[in-house]
Amino acid sequence: MKLTILKEYLIESIGHVSKAISSRTTIPILTGIKIDATISGITLTASDTDISIQSFTPSENDTLKIVDLIQTGSVVLPAKFFIEIIRKLPAQLIEIEVKANFQTTIRSGSSEIQIMGLDPDEYPLLPEIEENKMLRLPSDLLKTMIKQTSYAVSTNESTPILTGVLWNISGDKLKFIACDRHRLASREVTVDHDSAQQLPNIVISGRTLNELSKILPDQNTLIDIVISDNQVLFKIQSILFYSRILDGSYPDTSKLIPQSFQTEMVVPTKELADAIDRAYLMSKEEKTNIVKMVMLENKMIEVSSSSSELGKVTEQIELQHIVGDLLKISFNSKYMLDALKVLDSEMIHIGFTGAMQPIIMKPQDGTNMIQLILPYRTTN
């Protein structure tokens, strides 16, 4: 194999696939990036068995020659060293040459680096997925849905299914649900009816979705999502992103969400988030993260936290609307802040069914989203 490639395009391609490199893998070849050079361009592949990413760089685009291929071929290069050295090369043109026993030479400007490559035939093949179960979503919407739910997945590996986000597909509705037993986040959107109705429910790791989100374009680009029995493939322009589907049944979370409330309020999102953020500083010092909310007369709430060593933070917020019983609630301030950060609405509706029942938050702008957190029981 021998070729020259423009540095910026190689770095961009490496940046995409490197998200699938894991230092924890027990398969030595997976610590490398596979490079395939053909007439049409070069393909980089990386995998950690849970995620596999393939990025294609064409030989040329409309106006520019990107890759000059002298000889086709393949090699696997150690990812950590390859990524670092490519970034630090001095010139904009990089030459890669692979000789016998996969001995690889990289030249750029006055630099020449020798790397011992690995046999590409030993690299695992990517899954073959039949494209008969497919969904299409705008990239920016998918990115938003991941942001609004994936933070609520469990980090406890003893219940692997809860480390993922459930994709619940029913008719023309797609709902993401994440729950770690202390909080829940869900977001629902309308999708193409014909393709959606034949798709199974799947659970995808929250970590995987966060890595996917880094690759997704911000603009309104349509992403093809292909689902098989144990894999899902995201087609993003010149990138193929494969993810393993988590095994097991996701618990039914619908019973957690009350249909009627004892108390309901509408509150400015930013004012509430800022007040809880300040209270969080004190609760963090106490290592409890507990913040209290007391509903007062005259459409006000008081947010407070205290530390036996430092003191107390108290502030009041005026509500736009409140109806029902006045309650005192204690909750995990970090969980509440995480939920408020993804509620992209000026005003939020908060529903309570009692001091020890789930707190339900929804944006007032009509977005079909629910954020739930469980309150804490405190002695006073």
Secondary structure, DSSP 8 states (H G I E B T S, - for coil): -EEEEEHHHHHHHHHHHGGG--TT-S-GGGGEEEEEEETTEEEEEEE-SSEEEEEEEESB-SS-B-EEEEE-EEEEEEHHHHHHHHHH-SSSEEEEEE-GGGEEEEEETTEEEEEE-B-GGGS-------TTSEEEEEHHHHHHHHHHHGGGS---TTSGGGGEEEEEEETTEEEEEEE-SSEEEEEEEE--HHHHTT---EEEEHHHHHHHHHHS-SS--EEEEEE-SSEEEEEETTEEEEEE---S-----GGGS-SS-SEEEEEEHHHHHHHHHHHHHHHHHTTS-EEEEEEETTTEEEEEEEETTTEEEEEEEE-SEEEE---EEEEEHHHHHHHHHH--SSEEEEEESSTTS-EEEEETT---EEEEE--B----
